[in-house]
């Protein structure tokens, strides 16, 4: 019997090829989208779960009371790790890490020459205790004391082969920051799902003394501290004593109401907590939830599409149902038969979806900077997901049509009379179409809002000039600069015909990292938070930062005065910004005079408000050379700049970045989210159109004779098309009335993350409605025109 059901199901599917192909197309797109979203969510949720002590690993982070409320950073003072180790016996191991992005590593060749490698992923200074906290297997050598001695290094297998052409490189020498490091061990390559992408670990003892000079006042987001909680100990006991720990060393109040406090963050939260950074990409928990909801929506809209198309076609098969019932088929047998057909379509869609998802990953992985894989052979979790999808989609898609068809009485089915049966009413199908277009319009409105927000941000005046400016990193060895070389490089480059201006500085006006500290106005005991930027005398002119009070700074190797921005003057209590000029500011124990005030500019992305900024000259902190290029012969000028660079820094690799590209990349995550949302919106709308096509087909099949009579009585094709279309105007308006407030509420919440944001006006929602109407009318118009233009003689003969 089962074999007979299979044969009959295949015959029916092949006979109704158009309907079958539409069903498979809709389900394939929905399932393919859900597979990709499943892989993205699973990838994000799997970060660092491979560590055997995952539940006992924590990071110490910093909370500060800032000018705009609480501020958070993953950075801690380097001196903290030893203090924490001494004060908290609950910690089994403590490890400090200091990461260096964009590092240059050199390998000494046998002929004495250096082979240089520019490593964007950087290197990390850390301690041997890192390997007792985290799972990172040592392949050759030992990690027990591999980083205990100065100038020791542990390298990954991948970099060992890249640098030396072999795995066993214990005893080989690497050079970093003009220091030679001896390789003591080779470790396994890090997996793609980790926030510790370390290829080269250097012994922290090499730089420990210079790092701890800043005491408890110096914090960089690259300096992190991790600890392993002893088994049986409660993390709450540690957490409750952190305020006292902070008070002991940095003198805050009991409740952390002033200055900074230290918090405990579980390893499980590091990849998702957007308050803090890490050494890799982050994924907001909200994004994981959003992707899950989108995946469910895609499956729901695909199932609705299937139901509408199936019930539209099943009227043609009522005689078959009557004959089967007359010959003794039970209702349960008919339900099984139709569910079997649905299952065959779903299985075909799943296999096609796997192929489409596999092809899509080839484009999505580079775009998302992920390494998602679709291993249908050994991935048990993926198999479980696919089986679950197959069962759920088969039931959701096939159960209603199966029950509706099997409920027909034999006599009525043989006469093709479906009045009074589940097949006769369209309200249920109309409700499904409303749900589909609620989902589609929700996606469309959300996509429009995010696209408008990105355009708004990128078109904002950020308070300085970013065009035709390149930023060149200055080599820093042993934490100090060579002022003579830096100034020589700047003067040589200024002499080039293609260079307009140049400035030495710590960072450009806007960057993906900032340095912060406390300050107070002399005579006022209130502390304020500020960002600081070390600049030379040409900085303001190169970047077009406007001086609005006082004067600029002169070139000097040391600090001889300060400039502040408008925001700092206002938070310090000077409503008239001219009044702060000449005042003294206490900064790092020094009393320094304010020479001038600059117009506010954005120091980070526009997700955050403008912060107070202090600018001063200090050549020892310069890390960049920013160069304003003339608009002609830029490529030739870049080659000339590289030549000058190579003369002064022959042992280093020349590199540069255009400032406008750096600023554009500050919103890389938002742009990717916008693109993904656009793709899945398109899929949802396309599937919705298939469902709408199914409902129109259903109505056309039911009204075949009515259409014929109307045409015989003189009705035009246009009037018949209008008869179909006006029904769907109501459905789309109902869907819009539900989708608009839902999408508006969601997007309002999303926009709150941006300090600078668009206003949600009626234009956004009307644009979404118009787009949906246009797509729907094209879909309805095609099918209704086909029915309206049919020969009325054929329509009247239809049964």
N, C-alpha and C positions, 0 to 999 in steps of 0.2 A: 504493500500500500504506500509506504513511504517513497519507494522508487517511482510509483505512479504520480505522487504529488510533485516530486522533483521534475519529472518529465512534463507534467501539465504546467507547472510554474514557468519552466523555461520556454514552453511554447507560447504562453500568454505574454511573457515579457518580450519575446521576439516579435510577436504579432503587433504589439503596441510599442513599436520601436521609439517613436518620438517621445511618448510619455516616459518610457524607461530611461532614455538618454537624459531627459530633463531631470528626472529623479536622481539618477547617478551623478549628474553634473552638480546639482545642488548639494547633495550629501558629500560628495568628494571635496568640494570647496570648504564646507563647514568642518569636516573632519580633518582636512589638511591644516586648516587654520588652528584647530584645537590641538593638534599634535605639536605644531611649532610652539604654541603658547605653553603647552605642557612641558616641553623641553626647556624653554626659557625659565619658567617658574621653578622647575626641578633643579636646574643649574644654579639659580640664585640661592635656593634653600639648602644646597649641598655644600656650600663653602666651608671648608675646614672641618667638616664633620668626620673626616677620616682620622683625625687625631684620637688616639685611644683614651686620652685623658680630657677629652673635649669639655665635659661637664664641670671640670675643676680648674679650667684655665680662665684667667681674668686679666683685664687691662686697667691700669690706673689712668684716669683722665682728669682734665682741669675744667672747673666751672668758675667763671668770673662774673662780677657784677659790672656790666658795661653801661655805656651811655644810653643804649637803646634796649635795656633789659639784660637778662642773663646771656652771656656768651660762653661758647664751649669750644674746647680744642682737645685733640688727642695728645698734644704735646705736654711734657712734664719737664721740670728742671733735671738735668743730668745727675745732679747730686741726690735726687730723690731715691734712687734704687737702693743705695747702701743704707740710707736712713730707714726705708721701709723694711729692708731685710733685718735690721736690728730691732725695730719696734714691733714687728708682727711675727711672732714665732709660729703663727698659724700657716704661714707661707712655707711650703716645702722647698720651692725654688723661686728665684727672682732673676729675670733677665732684662737687660736694657738693650735697646736697639736704636741706632742712629743711622738713618737712611740718607744716601747721597744720590739724587736723581741726575741723569745726564752726565755720567762720569766717563772719564777717559782712562782706559787701562792699557798699559804697555807691556810687551813681552820682550825680554832680552834674547836676541838671537845668538847663535853660536859665534857669529862673526862680530858680536858686540853691538850690532845695530838694534834699534828699537822698532818693533812693529806695533803700531798704535791702533786701538779699537775704541770707537765712540759708542758707548753703551747707554742708550736712552733709559733702560730699566734700572741702571745704577748699581751701586754696591751698598752693603750694610756693614757697619761696625757693631759687633755684638760680643756676647760671652758664651763660654762653653755650656752654661746652664740652659741656653736656648734649646739644646738638643735633649735635655732632660725634661723639658716642658712639652715641646712639640715633636711630632713624629717626622723625622727626616733622616732616613737611613744613611749610614756611612758605608760606602762601597769599598773604599781602600783607605787604610790608615785608621785613626781613632779620633773620636770627638771628645773623649773624656777631658783631655787637656789641650785639644787642638787649637784653642783660642786663648789659652791662659797666658801665653808669653807674648810680649810685644812683637809686632811685625810677622805674625803668623796669619795664615789664610786657609780657608776651606772652600773648595771650588766645586761647582756642579759638574756632573759627567758631560753635559752638553758643552759647557764652556771649556772644559779640559780638552775635548776633542777639537773644538774650534781653535783654541790657542796653540796647542802642542801636537795635534794630530794623533793623540793616544789617550787612553783612560788613566793609566798609572802615571800621574804627574807629581807624586809626592816628592818633595825636595826641589822642585822647579821654582823659579823666581818670577814674580810679577811685580810691576811697578805701578804705584798709584800715588798721586800727589807728591811726586819726587821721592817717595819712600819705597824701598824694596820690601816685598812680603814673600816669605817662604811658605809654600803650600804644604800643609801638614796632613790633609785628608781630602778625599774626593767623596762627595755626597750624591745621592740620587737627584734626578731632575724634579723640580717641583711640579705638582699636578696643576691642571688649568683652574681648578676650583679652590684656590687659596688666596688669602689676602697677604701672604708672605712670599712674594715672587723673587726670592733671593737666589742669585746665581753665584755670587761671590761674597763670602763672609770674611771680614777682616777683624783681627783681635781688637776689642775696644780699649784694652790697656794701652795701645799705641797712642791714642789721643785723649785718654781719660783726664790727664792733668789740665790740658788746654780746654777741654769741655767743661770742667767743673769750676773754671775761673769765674763764671757768671753767678755762682752760688744759686740761691733760690729765686733770683729775679729774672734769669734768662730762660725763656721758653720758646722752643721751635716745634712746629707740628711734625717734624721728622724724627723727634726724639720721643720714643715710647717706652713704657715699662710694663712688663707682663709678669704675672706670678702664678704659681701652681698651688692651689689650696690643698693642705694635707687631708687625707682621707679621714672622715669622721668629724672634721671641723665644719662649722656653720659660717657661711659667707656673711650672714647678718651681723655676727660678732665683729667682723673686720669692718663692715660698712659703718656700724655705729660709732667706731672710734676714729673714723677718717677726719671728722671736723676737729677733734682734739689733736690729731696728728698735724693737720694744717696749721692750727693755732700755735702749736709748739715751734714750728719751723718758720712760718711766715707771718704769724701774729694776727690772724683774723679773729673776729668775734666768735662766740660760742655757737651761734647759729649760722655762721658763714655770711653774715650780712654785709661785710666789707671785705674788699680785696678778693682773694681767690680761695677756692676750696677744691679738694680732691674727691673724686667719685670712683666707684668701682663699676666696671662694665664687663659683663660676661662675654666670652668669646662668641657665643651664639648671636649676639646683637651687633657685632662689629660690622658685618657686611650690610646691615639694614639701617643702622642708626645714622640719620643724615645730619645730626648735630655734630658728629665727629667724622674726621677723615680716616683714611687708612693708607696702606701702601699699594692699593690697587683700586679698581673701579668699585663703586657702591651701587646697590639696588634698593631704592626705598621700599619699605614693607607695603606701602600703599600701591606701588607699581605691581608687586607680586599679586596683591588682591585684585587690582584692576585687570591684569592679564587673565586671571582665573575667571573673573566675571565675563570678560569678553569672550573667552573660549566657550563658556556655558551659553552665552547669547548666540554665538555662531551655530552651536549644535541645535539650540531651540529653533532658530529661524530656519535651519535646514530641515528639521523634522516637520515644521509647519508647512514648508514648501512641499514636502513629500505627501502629507495628508491632503492638501488641497488638490494637488495633481492627481493623486490616486482616486479620490472620491469623484473628481471630474470625469475620469475615464471609466469608473466602475459601473456607471449607469448603462454603458454599452454591454455589460456582462450580466445583466439581471436575468436574461433567459438561461444562461449557463447555470446560474444559482438555482433557478426554478427547476431545471432538469435534474441537477444533482440532488436537490431535496426530494423531488418526486421519485427518484431512484433509491432513496433511503439514506442519503448523507445526513449526518447529524449536524447540529449547529457547531459543536466542538470541533468536528472534523473540518468544517468550512473555515473556522477561525484559524486552526492549525495550518490549513492550506494557504490562506492569505498571509499569515505571519511568515510562512516559509518563503513566499515570494518576496516579502519585505526583507527577510534575512539575506536572501540571495543578492538583492540590490545593494543592501548595506555592506555585505562582504566584498562585493565588487568595488564599491565606493571606497572601502577601507584600503584595499590593495592599491587603487589608483591614488588615494590620498597619501599613502606612504611614498609612492614614487614622486608625487608633486612636492611633498615636504622635503624629500631628499634633494631634489633639484633646487628648491628654494633656499636650503641651508648653504648651498654654494655661494649665494649672493648675500644672505643674511649674516653669516659668520664674519666675513670681513667688515661688513657694515656695523655690526654690533660689537666687534672686537671680542667675539666669543669663539669657543671651539665646540659647538653643539654637534652631537653625532646621533645618527639614527641607526642603531645596531639592532636589527630585528632578529638576529641569530642568537646573541648571548644576553641581551638586555632583558632580564626577567620583569623588571618594573615596567618597561615599555610594553611588553607583551600583556601584562596585567591591565594596563591602561587601554590597549587596543581591544582586548576582549570585553572589557567593561563598556567601552564606547559602542562596540558592535551590538551587545545585548541591549543596552539602554536605547540606542537609536532605533533598533529593530522594534522594540516594544512601543516607544513613543510614536514612531512613524506608522506602524502597522496595526496597532491595537484598535484604534477607532475605526478605520476602514473595514477591518475584519469583522468587528462587532456589528457595524452598520449593515454590511452585506449579508452576514449570516442571519440577521433578524428578519429578512424578507420572507413573506409567506409564499409557498410555491405558486399558487394561482396568480397572485399579483405580480410575481417575478416573471412568470411566463407571458403575462399580458403587458409587461414593461411598465407596470403601474407602480410608482414609488411614492405616491402621495401618502402622507401620514407615517412615513418611515424616517429613520435617521438620515437617509440619503436625500430626503425631499427638502429639508430645511437648509437655508444658507446662513442662518444666524451664527451657527458655530464656526463655519468657515470664515465668515466676515470677522468674527472676533479674533480668529487666528491671524488674519491679514492685518488687523489693527495692531496686534502684538508685534508682528513682523516689522511694520512700519514705525512703531514706537521705537524698536531697537535701531532701525536704520536712521531715523531722524535724530535719535540720541547720539549716535556715532557722528552723523554729519555736523550737527551743531557743535559738538565737542571738538571736532577736527577744525572747524572754522575758527572757533575761539582760540585754540592753541596756535594756529597759524597766524591769526591777527596779533596775538600777544608776542610771538617771535618777531614779526615785522615791526611791531611797536618798539620793542627793545632795541633791535638793530638800527633803528632810525633815530634813536634818542641822542641828544647832545650830551656827551659824557664829560665835557669840561676840558678836553685837551685834544690836540691834533694827533691822529694815529696813522695818517696816510703817508706812504713812501718813507717810512722809518723802519730800519732794521735794528735788531738787538743782537749783539755779539757777546757771548759769555767771555769773561776775563779769567784766565787760568789762576787758580788759587792753590798754592802749595803750603802745606803745614798750617792752614788757617790764616795765612797772612799774604798780603800782596806786595808787589815790587812797584812802589810809586813811580820810580824812574821809567820803568818799562811801560807802565800804563800811560803816562803823559807823553812818552815818545810815540807810542802807537796812535794816540789821539792826534798829535801834531802831524804825523806822517799822513794820516788819512784825511785830515782837513786840507792838506795841500793837493789832494786829488781833484781834478777838474769836475768830476761828477758828484762830488760831495758838497752839500750846502752847509750843514752844521753837524756838530757832534757833541756828545756829553757823556762823561763818566758818572755812573750812579750805581746804587744797590739794586734797584728795580725800576721798571717803567712806572708811570702813574697808575696803570691798572695791571694787575698780575693775579695769578692763581694762588699766590701765597703772600702773606703780609707779616710784618713784625710789629708787635704791640708792646706797650709799656704803660706805666702810671706817670702822671705829672700833677703838679699843683702850682697855682699862682702864688708867688712869694708873698707872704702876709696873709694867706688864706689856707687854712688847714685841710680844706676839702680836697680829696683825691679824685682825679678824673682819669679815664682811659683814653689812650690815643694810639694811632698808628704812627710809625716813624719811617721816614725815607731819607737816605743819605744821598746827597746830590752835589754836583759841582756848579760853578757859576753860570754855565750855559744851559742847564737843565730846563729852566722855564721857557727860554727862547726856542729850544729845539721842539718841545712838546706844545708850545703855544699856550702855556698856563698863564692866565692873566693875573697881574699884580694889581690889587684894588685899594691897597693902603700901604703906606711906607715904601720900602725899597727892597730890591732883590739882594741876594747874597753874592759876595765876591769869592773867587777861587781861593781855597785855603786847604791845607792838609789836615787841619784840626778844626774843631768847632769854635767859631767866633761869633755866633749869633744864630737866631732861629727865624724861620718863617712858619706861619700857621695858616690853616684855611678858615673860611667863614664859620664852618660848623664848630670848630674848636673855640673860636672867639665867643660864639653864642652859648655853648654849653658851660663855658667858664664865667658867664654872667655879663658879657659885654654886648649889649644890644646895638650899641654904636661901635662897629668893628674898629674904627680909628683909635678908640681908647685903649685897645690892647697893645698897640705899637708903643714900644719903650718899656713895657712891663717886663718883669723878670719871671721866668718859669723855672721851677725846680725839676730837673730831669736827671735821673741817675746820679743824684747827689750833687749836681752842679747847678749854679744859678746862672741862667743864660738869658740874654735880652732878646725880646721879639723885635726883629728889624722890619717885618712887613707881613701883609696878609694877602693870600692868593684866593682867587675865586674857587668855589667848591668844585671838585672833580671826583668821579667814581674810581675807587681804588680796587674794587672787585666787580663781579657781575651785578647787573641791576636787580637781581633777586634780593640784594641787601641794600639798606639805606646808606647814604653818605656818612662816613665816619670822620671824627676829628683827625687831623694829620699835622704832624710837625716835620718840617724839612730843615736839614742842616748839612754842613759840609764835614766829611770825615773820610779821608781817602783810604783808610784801613778797611773800611766796610764796602768799598766799591766792588761790584761783581759783574757789571755790565758796561758795555760801550754801546750807546744808542746813536745811530747815524741817520741824519736826514738826507735823503738822496735827491738829486735833481731829476726831473721827469724824463730826461733823454738818456739813452745809452745805459740803462740800468744794468744790463748783463755785463757790459764791459767794465762798469764801475765796480761791480761785485768781484770780478776777477782781479781788478787792481787792489781792492781792499784785502783780498785773500793773499796776494803777493806781499803786501806790507806786513800783514799778520805773520806770515811764514818767516819773514826776516827777523822779527822780534821774538816770536814764540815758536821756534822751529821744532821743538819737542812735543807740541800739542797739535790737535786736529782743529782746523778752522770750521766753525759752524755759525749759522745765523738764522733768525726767524723774523718774518715781517710782523710788525706789531699789530696791524689790523687783523691778520690771521690768528694771532695769539688771542686777541679779544674775542674774535668770532668763535674760537674753540672753547671759550668759557661756557658757551651754551650748547656744547656738543650733545650732552645728554638730553636736553630739552628738544633739540632738533631731531634726534633719533626717535624719541617718544612720539613726536608729531608725525614723522614718516610712518612709523608702525601703525599709529592710529588711523592714518589715511588709508593704508593698505587694507586693514581689517574693516574699515568703514565701506570701502569699495566691495569687499567680499560680502558683507552683510546686505548691502543694497542690491547687489546682483542676485543673491539668493532670494531676497524679498521680491524682486521682479519676477523670478520664476514662480513664486507662490501666487503673486497677483495674476500672472498668466494662467495659472491653474484655476483660480476662481473665475476668471473671465471665460475660460474654456467650459467650466461646469455650467455657468449661466447660458452660454451659447448652446450647449448640448440640450439643456432643458427647454430653451426657447426657440428651438429650430423651426417648429411650425408657426409660432407667433411671428417670427421674423419673416417667414414666407408670406403669411397673410398680410402683414403690414406692407410688404413690397408690392403685392398684388393690388392693394388698396391705394397705392401711390406714394408710400413713404420713401423718402430719399435715403441714400447711404449715410449722409451726414446726420440725419435725424435718428437713425438707428444707432449710429456710433455714439451720439449724445445720450441715448437711452442707457447704454452701457456705462459711459463715463461718469454721469452724474451720481451713480451709485457709489463710485469709488472716491469721489470728492468728499462725501460724508465720512468715509472710512479714514481717509488721510487727515482730515481735519480733527477727527476724534483722536487719532494717534498723535497729532501735533500738540493738541491740548494737554496730553499726558506727558509727552516727551519734552516739551519746552520747559516747564518748571523743573522736571527732574534733571535735565541737562544743565539748566541755569544754576540750580543749587550745587551740583557737582563742580561745575566750572568756577563758580564763585569761591568754593573752597580751595580749588587748585590755584586760582589767581592770588589768594591771600599769601602764597609763598613768595610773591614778587613785591618788592618795595615799589616798583614802578609797573603799573598794570593798566590795561584797557578797561573801559566801563562796558558792562553788558547792556547794550541798548537793543531796541526792537529790530534794527537792521540785521544783526547777527541771526536772530531767530527767523526773520522773514526770508533771509537768504537760504537758510536751511530748509524752510518750507518750500520755497520756490524750486530749489534743486530737487527735492523729493517729488514735487508735482510734475516737473518736467520729465523725470525718469519714469514715473508712473504712467503719465499720459502716452509716452512712447510705447510702453509695454501694452497698455490697454488698447491704444489706437490700432496697433498691428493686428491683434486678435479680433477686435470688434469689426475692423474693416474687412477682414477675411470672411466673417459671418455675414456682414451686411451686404457684401458684394456677391454672395452665393446665388445660384440660380433658384428662384422661388419655387419652380416646379420640383426640383430635387428636395427642397426644404419641406414642401407639403407632402411628399411621399415618404418622408422620414418617419420612422417609428421609434 
